[in-house]
Amino acid sequence: MLICHLFGRTTKRSIKVLTAAGLALFAVPCFADKCESLASLQLPHTTITNAEVVSTGIFAPSTGKPLTDLPAFCRVTATVKPSADSDILVEVWLPQADWNQRLEGTGNGGFAGKISYGTLAEGLRRGYAVANTDMGMATPADATASIFVNRPERWIDWGYRATHEMTIVAKHVVRAYYEQDARHAYFVGCSTGGEQALMESQRYPDDYDGIVGGAAANNRTGVHVSILWNFAVNERTPASYLPAGARLLLAQATVDKCDALDGVKDGVINDPGKCQFDRQLCNARAPARRNA
């Protein structure tokens, strides 16, 4: 029996005890030789575009800083087209060793438009097989909300379908690579990722055993109206704009005034609704406004 972690050879046998002259050896499966074979994996409306081993401890995305301190992993990229107008990118990262037998689906922020590599790296370092999707927004690369105009399938992909498709692909890839299903599957996301979490829990409750949805941007009309309102108020005139120094001064003055309302002075306002603060008190100390 070949011992994978000693000789770097793949074994399909389960853990087996060999007793010879009182010596017990345990065969531990490893998967380095299996990664590239995942490129031939056949899945519905899905093309595996790449399957490669990353063993340098460093991954350099096409944009942004290189990610370091990574365990060796199998990187699988796929394009999923559940409709004629779909173009969903998915990545699954699979640790070669010390897999915790769990799958982590991860969310995005804003309009996505790209794979969240930092999120993938974080899950990988903790032993998860981890997946992320661009939510169908990568074509064109600088896609904005205009990509949805007269394209209902793209709207569906971004709204919920891309996250579900990512999950299906990830589960198949995990099964093919490790020759077993993940014992548990979890989804973690914040902001847009929180919206993805809510949609998964409502539409596809069987996808995950547990879901963490933080700061869910689920009321899109209200969210974007509030963003536009803030922009309009702060950009209405040169005098409306608060430079960075003024914003910091206002924030600190507000905390100083209302921090202790909850009985604990810890730099956090527990209930902003109870904070009665007159911003005019800051005017005398505020830095000059832009173009004033």
Disulfide bonds with the S-S distance in Angstrom:
Cys4-Cys30 1.56
Cys35-Cys74 2.06
Cys258-Cys275 1.93
